[in-house]
Amino acid sequence: MLTVGILANPKKAGAQQALHALRSALVARGCRPILDLQTAAMAGESGGIPASEFAGSVDLAAVLGGDGTMLDALSRLGDFAKPLAGINIGRLGFLTSCTDVEMDGFAAAVTEGRFTTSVRSLLHAIIFRADGAGPSFVALNEVALARGETGRLVAVRASVNGELLNHYRADGLIVATPTGSTAYSLSAGGPLIEPTAAVFVITPICPHSLSQRSLVLADSAVVEIAPEAAACGPMLFTADGRDTTRIETGDRIEVRKSTRSLHLLLLEDRSFYQALRQKLRWHGL
């Protein structure tokens, strides 16, 4: 019997209805659904388990929400090396396998094994304070060091494998995975990158000089970013747009490829290129 873990976004309109539809479709196919604690509470039920225990309890997991819910689920699941499907409540997203009107097709596909997985790299970032190592973070899309309380440009020093890359004068700096190339980095002018490419991209946010462009580099590289000028004031570090941390002059952030990865479930008739055409409205001539 296939066991499917389910995580839902309780703040998403339609989450209750989507949960009911997914469970019904899975049970009809002989699957055993398991809810995480947050999802069980949303449904007014007991018997859920922590999402962090899914790795040892389910064969695959499904996330009901959108791309933002997928990013939150990644944090809650921890080291989850099994297929993870996103079911978008609404339009298809870059990280979702299908929408909430396709539950029967999704249940049929997973029970019959008609899917593949796309292994997505993650970032591991450690903040080193002036007085020693600080917290660490894992991100699917990107990490960013950006201006905090000031409205002025900030100065950021970036190095790659211990060698100086550049002194940036900008609103901040983004280090993104290929998956994250369609998120914050794209909004800041970065390139689109095929999700399984073994690279990272460094993208300045609104740089003072037009010569400061995005740089694509091998994901074996170790990137270090740090504020350079005390006059810029404290800066803010974020991982996937959350986990905001204050960064002071003298602190530095080391970013490298994580030993963990995301195994994104893809249905047979879905692809990254299809999502590009839909989300970016590429219609040709």
N, C-alpha and C positions, 0 to 999 in steps of 0.2 A: 504493500500500500504506500503510495506516494504521500509524504507529509510536507505540507506547505505552510510556512510561517507567514503571518500577515501583520503588517504595520500600517496604520492609517493615520492621517492628519486630522485630528478632531476639530481643527479650526476651519477645515475646508468644507464649504457648502456641498452637500451631496455625499459626504463621507459615509454616513450611516447607510444610505441606500446602496452605495457602491460596495460596502462591506457585505451587506446581505446578498447582493447579486453574485459576488465572487464566491462566498461560502456555498451558496446554493449550487453554483456551477461546478465547483470542485467536488462537493459531496455527491452530486449526480454522476460524476466520473469515477467515483470510488476513492477519492482522496481524503486525507485527514487534515483539516485546517487547524492550525494552532495560532492563537492571538497573543501578541505581546501585552504586557500589563496595561499600557496606555490605551491600546485599542480595545481591550476587554472593558476597561473603565468607561470608554466612550459608548460601548454597546450596553452598559449597565449589567455586565456579567462578571462573575468571578472565574478563576481558573486559568487566567493568562500567565505567561512566564516572562521574565525579563528578556528583552531583545538580545542582550549579551549572551544568553544561553541558546540562542537559535542555532549556532554553529554545531552544537552537539545534539540537537533535537529535531532538525528539519532537513529535508532533501534540497529544498530551495526556498526562497522567500519572495514575497510580493509586497510592494509598497504602494499604498493608495494615496495619491495626492498629485504632486507635480515634481519638477526638477528640484525645487527647494526642499520638498519633503524627502527626496532621495538623499540629498546632502545631509539632512538631519539624521536620517536612518543610518547612514554610513557611520556616523559618530556613535550612535546607540548600539549598533551591531558589533562593533569592535572588529576583531580579526575574523572576518566571515569570508571564507574562500569557496563558497558555493554559489550557484547561479542566483542572481538578484534581479528581479523584474520590477520595472516601474509601470504602474497603471495610472495614467493621467486622468484626473477628474476634469474633463474639458478637452482642450486641444492636445495633440501629440507634442511632446517635448523632446529635447535632445537626449534625455536620459531615460525616457520611458519606452516600454515595449509595445503598448497599445493604449487605447482609451477605455473609459468605463462603460462604453456601449458594446464592447467586444469581449465580455467576460466568458461567454460560452466558447468562442473561438480560442481564447487564451487557455481555458481549462482543457480543451481538447488537445491543443498543441503540446502542453507540458506533460500531460498524461501519456501521449503517444510519442514523446521524445522528438517532436518536430520543432526544434529550436537549436540555436548555437549560442556560444558565449563569446563576448568580446572582452578580452582582458585589458583593463584600463590601469595605467600607472597612477600612483598616489605620491604626494609630496610629504616629506617628513621635515619639519622645521623645529629648530631648537633656539630659544632665546638665551643668549649668554649675557648676563648682567655684568656690570663693572666689577661686582664682588663675587662672581661665580655663575654657574649654569642655572638657568631658570626653567620655565615650563616648556613642554614640547607639544607639537600639534601635528595632526595628519589631515591633509586636504586633498580632495579630488580635483577641484577646479584650479584654485590658485591660492597663493599667499600674497599679501600686499602690505607695504609699508608706506603710509600716506600721512599728509599733514594732519595735525590734530586741531588745536584751538586757534591757530593762526590762520589768517586768510592769505598769507604770503606763500610764495614758492618756498620749498624746502630743499636742502642739500643732502643728497644720498650718495654714498660711496658703494660701488658694487665691484666685487672681485669674483673670478672664476678659477677654481683650483689653486687658490692662493695668489693669483696674478691680478693686478688691477685691471678692471674692465673700463670703468668710466666714473667720473664725478658728475652726477646728474643734478640739474636744477629743474625741478618739476613739482607737480602736485604730489608725486609719489612714484613708486615703482612696483610692478607686478611680476611675479614669477609664476608661470602657469604651465599646466600639463596640456597635452593635446586635447583632452576632454574639455579643459577650461579655455581652450582657444576660442570657443563660441560664446564665452561668458564675458567677464569683466575685461579681459585682455582685448577682445574684439571691439568692445565699446570704446576702448582707449586707442584704437587704431592698429591693433595687432593682427597677424595673419591667421587665416583658417588653417588648421592642421588636421590631417587624418588621424582618428583617435588612437590607432595602434602604433603610430610612428614613435620611435625610441628617442624622443627629443623633449626639451623644455623650451619655453619662450620667455624672454625678459622684455617687458614692455613698459616704457615710461608713461606716466599719466600727465598729459598736457605739458610736455617739456618746453622749457624756455627757448631752446634751440631746435630748429627744424631738422638739424643733422642728427639729432638723437632719435634713432629709430629702433624698432623691435629687433631683437637678436634671437635666432634659433640656435640652440646648442644641444649636444648629446646629453641624454639623461643620465649618463655616468658622471657628469660634472657635479662639483660641489660649489654652490653659489653662496656668497656671503654678502649681505647688505647691512648697512649701518648709517645712522644719521651722522652728519659731519659738522654741523654748526650749532652751537648752543643757542645762538640768537634765533634759530628757527622754532625753539620751544619744543615741548614734548611731541612725539609723533604717535600714530596709532598703527598697530599691527593687527591684521585680521587673517583668518584662515577660512576660506569659503564664505566670506562675508559675515562670519560670526566669530565667537571667541575673541572679542576685541581686547587688546592688551596695550597698555601705555608703554612707550619706548622712550628712554631718556638718552641724552648724549653720553657716550661711553658704552652703551649697549650695542650688541650686534646680533644678527640672525643668520644662522647657518641653515641652508636649504639643500636637501638632496633627495634622491628617489627613495621612497619607502620600501621596506621589505614586504609590506602588504600590497595587495592589489584588489581591484574590484572586478568581479566576473559578471559583467552586465549581460542579462538574458536578452537575446534577440530572436524574434519570431521569423519564420522563413521569408515572409514577404516584406520585411522591414530592413532598412539600412541607414547608415549615416548620410549617404548621399540623398536618399529620399527625404530625410529630415531637413537637410539643407535646402532642397528645392521648396519644401513646404514652408519652413520657418522664415526663410529669406525671400520667399516669393520669386524664385527664379522661374520665369516662364519662357525664356528665349525670345526670338524674334517673331 
